[in-house]
Amino acid sequence: MEEAMKQTCLHAAHIALGAKMSPFAGFDMPIQYSGITQEHLAVRCHAGIFDVSHMGEIFISGKDALRFVNHIFTNDASKLLPGQIAYGMMLYPDGGTVDDLLVYKEDAPDEFLLVVNAANIEKDYAWMLDNAAGFEVKILNASDEWGQVAVQGPDAEQHVCKVLGRDVSALSFYTYTSWEENGKRIIVSRTGYTGEDGFEIYATPERTIELWNEFLSDGVLPCGLGCRDTLRFEAGLPLYGDELSQDISPVMAGLSMFCKLDKEEFIGKEALLKQKADGPAKKIVGLEVHDRAIPRAGYPVLLQDGSQIGVVTTGYRSISLDKSICFALVDAAYSALGTELCVGIHRKVLPATVIKKRFYQTNYKK
């Protein structure tokens, strides 16, 4: 029997706004409200709010919490001070990616919050439990207890300070703070997944609904997952399942900077060391297609002679740049910047050039 689609705490709000809904990561999620282009530009120029309550929150605590997090996480959690956040991956022993995630260092010495992708919550939780032998840790999947909204864009700071009634402007990129309201915790972080300045607010489902309505009343535009994808893509950010997967390692994805190979150990470290030494067989690259046609995921990447050497993983006609661009997984021999390739689009073979993956100049608050 097919499993029923999950709903976030904001599902009724999306329906009331007339959002175009679609399945995503097992949830019925809003793809757009007023339109992807309008929402995309609102985030680039002003501010937009996203329902990201489908993301997973897993808390790790106990005497061996730091050692355990460093065992399953490619980045180095020992370098985090309370209130700091690190991006990285969990890997299979062969270097393939279980998930990419954020690790939040809590104030208590032996506590961490791991924020994982919605589609991978159960898999990630099981992976953590399976690899916890020999560690004195408590692993709590609290995903159903939290709602989350992301307020993104150059005007995000003023809206967040006003709606929360707190000055959070001192938060720098990849830091967070938290406090209690009526006995319930609120977490506010400044990471973002759009290339713009932005905040994530974690609260109870009930408080999340209130915050959503307050931000809308303050003039923040509701935005769906459609423009979330166009925004993260322009900023050169990977999406699990497209640019990272069980078959795509961080080395292949060009994300080795988030893998601390000088750490004593982590699952997948030996495989990454070998990949770096030998050179990966395939790499994720950026491509600009010299045509207005759109290179969609799954389209073939070709040499001039027509032989296929790769596949598009994400592609759009960029809203901010008005160019046809894409990420593609290609044979490493053809991954150098400036390499001339082709993309097959609707029976046409169109010329394309390998360019930097960060297509858009990001505007984070450092």
N, C-alpha and C positions, 0 to 999 in steps of 0.2 A: 504494500500500500504506500502511495506517495506521501511523504511527510508534509504536513501543512507548513506554509510559509510563516516565518516569524514576523512579528511587528515590533517596531520600536515604540517607546512611550509617546512619541510625537506623531504616530500614524494618523490619528484622527485629525490632527492639525493640518497634515499634508492633504488629506481628503477634503477638508473644509476650504483649503486654498485652491482646490482644483488642480493639484499637481498631477503631472503625468507619471504614473507609478509603473514600476517594473521590478521583476525579481533581481536581487543582487545579494550574493553571499548567503542565500537562504532566507533573506528578509525581503519584504515588500517595501521598496524604497522609492523616494521621489527622484526622478531623472531630471525634470525641469518644471518650473512654474511659469514665469513670464517668457522664457526662451533661453536656450543655452548661450547665445551671443550676448544678450542683455545681461544675464547673470555673470558671465565671464568678465565683461567690461566693468560691471559694478565692483567686483573684487579687485580688478586691476586699478580702478580709479577712485573708488570710495570704500564701501564695505559690504560684505555679504555674510549670511549666516547659513551653516550647514548642519543638518542632523547627522551626527556621527555616533549616535547611541548604539549602533550595531557593533562598534569596536569592542574588543575584549579587554577586561581588567583582571589580571592575575597577581595576587599578592604573595610574595615569598618572604618568610620570616624564619627565625631560629638561629642557633649557634653557628651553623655552617652556611648561612644565607649568602654571604659574599662569595665564598668558595664555590658554592653551587651555581650561582648566577654566572660567575666567570667560567665555569665548566661548560655551560650550555650556550654562552653568549660570545660572539666573536670580538666585541669591543672590550675594553678593560674597565669593569665596574669598580675596581679598587681605586681608580683615579677620581671617582665622583665624590663630591662633597654633598651634604644634605641640601636638597633644593636644586640639584643639577640633574640633567637628563642626558643619556647617551643613546645614539642610534646604532644599530648593528643587526646581526642575523643569528638565528639558530641553524645549525647545519647537521646534515647526515654525515656519517663517517667518511663517505666518498666525496664530500665537499658540496653536494647538492644542498639547496636551501629548504629548510623546514618552513621558515617564515622570516620576514624582517619585522623588527619591533623596536619599541622605545623602552629603555630602562630608567625608571625614576628612583633616585636615592632618597629614601625617607629620612626623617629626623632621627628616628630610633636607629641605633648602630647596626642592627641586624635585620633591617626591613627594606624591601624593594617593591615597587609596583612595576609590573611588566604590561605594557599596552600592546596588544597583538591584533592582527587583521581579523575582521569579522568572519571570513570564510574559514579561518584556521583555528578558531577558538578551541573546539573540541580536540582537534588533532594536536595543537600545541600543548594543551593541558595534559593530554595522554603522554605526549613526548616527555614533558617535564617529570611526570610521575614515573615513567619507565626508566628515567635516567637519574633518579634520586637515591638509588641504593648507595649506602655508605655515607650519606649526608644527613645530618640532623637538621631537617628543614620541615616547615609547614607550607604547603602549596594550596592556596585558596583561590578557586575560580569564582570571583565575585561579579562577573559580567552582567548578570541579571539584576544586580542591585544598583547599578549606575546608569544614568543617562549622560549624554555628552553632546555639546554643541561646539562648533568651531566658528569663530568670528574672524574673518580674514579681510585684509585690505588696508590701504594707507590710513583710513579713518577708524580702523578697528580699536586702537587704544582709547580714543576719546569715548567711543560708545561703551566699551567694557568698563571703564572707570565710572561712567555715569550710571549705567544699569546696575552694577554691583555696589555702587556707593562706596567704592574703595579706590585708592590710587595704586594701581598696579603698574604704573609706567616705569618703575625701577626694575621690573623683570627684564633680564636680557635674554638673548636668543638661547634656547635650550635650558631654561631655568623654570622653576615653578614655585608656587606658594600654596598654602591651604589654611583654612580656618573652619570654625564651626558656626553654623546658624541653627538655632533651635535644636541643638544637640546632634545635628547632622553635618557631616563634613562636606566642604566644597574645595575642589582642587582647581587652580588656575595655572595653566602652563603657557609658554610662548614658544611654540615650535613651528607649526604651519606646514601645509602640504600644497601650497599654491604658488610659491615664489614671492609672495607678499608678506608683510608683517601680519601677525595674527595670533590669536589666543584660542586655547581649548579650555572649556569649562566643564568639569565633571561634578555632577550633583545627583541627588536622588531623582528617580523618574518624575516625581511630583514637582520638585523644584525646577527640573529641566523644562517642564511644560511652562511654568511661570516665566522662566528666563527667556524662552523662545518668544513668548508673547510680548514681553517687555522690550526685547531687542527690535521686534517688528514695529512696535509702537514708537520706538526711537528712530525709525527710518532706515533700519538695516534690511536689505533685500534678502528674502529667502532664496536659497540657491540649491540646486539639485546635484546629483552625482554626475550628470552630464558635463557640467562645467568644471566640477572638481577634477575630472579626468583631463579636460583640455588645459586646465591651469597647471596641474602637476606635470603634465607632459611637456609643456613649453619650458618649465623650469628645470627640465632634465631629471625629474625624480622617477624612480622605478615604481611599478605596480606589481605586487606579488601575483604570479600566474602569467604575467606577460614578460617582464624584464628580469625577474627572479623566479626560480621554480626548483623543483626537485632535480631538474636537468640543467639548470643554469646557476652556476656558483657565483659568489661575489667577485671572484677574479674575472670570470667571463663577463660579468656585468659592469666591470670597471669600478668596483666598490671596495677594492682592497684596503683603502685608507681606513675603513671601519672594521678591519680585521687585524687585531694586534698580534702579529706572528711572533713577537718577542715575549708574549705571555708564556707562563710555564706550560699551560695546556688548555685546550678547549676541544670539544668534539668537532672533528673535521679539519683540525689544524694541519695534520700531516698531509692530507690530500691537497690543501691549499698551497703548502710549501712546494709540493711536487708540481702542481699546476704552474706556479710562478717560475719555478726552475726550468721546466720544460717548455713553458708557453702554452696557454690554453688553445685548444683546437678551434674554438669559436669565440667571438666577442660581440657584445652589444655595441652598436655604433649609431650615430646620428646620420641621417641622410636628408639632403634637400633634393626634391624632385623638380626638374626644370620644366614644369607644366602646371596648369591649374588643377589637373586631375588629383584625386585624393588617394594616397597609398594606405589602404586599410590593412588591419591585422590579418595575417595569413597570406598576403600577396607575395609572390616570389621575387627575390632579389637575384639579378642575373649579371653575368659578364656580357661583354659586347657580342660574344659569339653565341649567346643564348643559353649557355650552361648555367644551371642554378647553383648559387653559392650561399644562399641565405633566405630568410623569410622576415617579413615585416612583423613586429610585435605590437606596436601602437603607431597609428598614423592619423593625421588631420590636415585640413587646410587651416593653418594657424590663425586664430582670431586676432591676436595681438600683432602678428608679423605679416599677415597676408601672404604666406608662403606655404607650399605643400611640403611638409616635413614628416619624418617618421623615425622611430627607433627600429633597428633590424638586428637580428642575430645572424652574423655572417662568418664565413671561414676566416680565421685570424689573418691569413695571408693578404686579405683584401680590406683590412680594418684601418689602415693608415689614413690620417686626414688628407683630403685632396684626391683620394682614389676615385676614379670615374667608374661608376657602375650603372645598372639599369634596374627599373622596377616594372614588373608586369602588371598593368592596370587595364582591365576590360579589353583584353585581346590586343592592347597596344604595349609596346616596349618603350618606356620613356627614360631618358637619361637622368642620372642622379649622381650627386657628389657626396662623399663622406665628409661630414662637418662635425663640430663639437656637439656633444649631446645636450649641453645647456643652451638651448636655443634662445632663451629670453634672459635678460639681465635681471637677476633677482634683487629684491628690495627688503631683505630681512633687517631687523633692528639688532645690530651686533652689540 
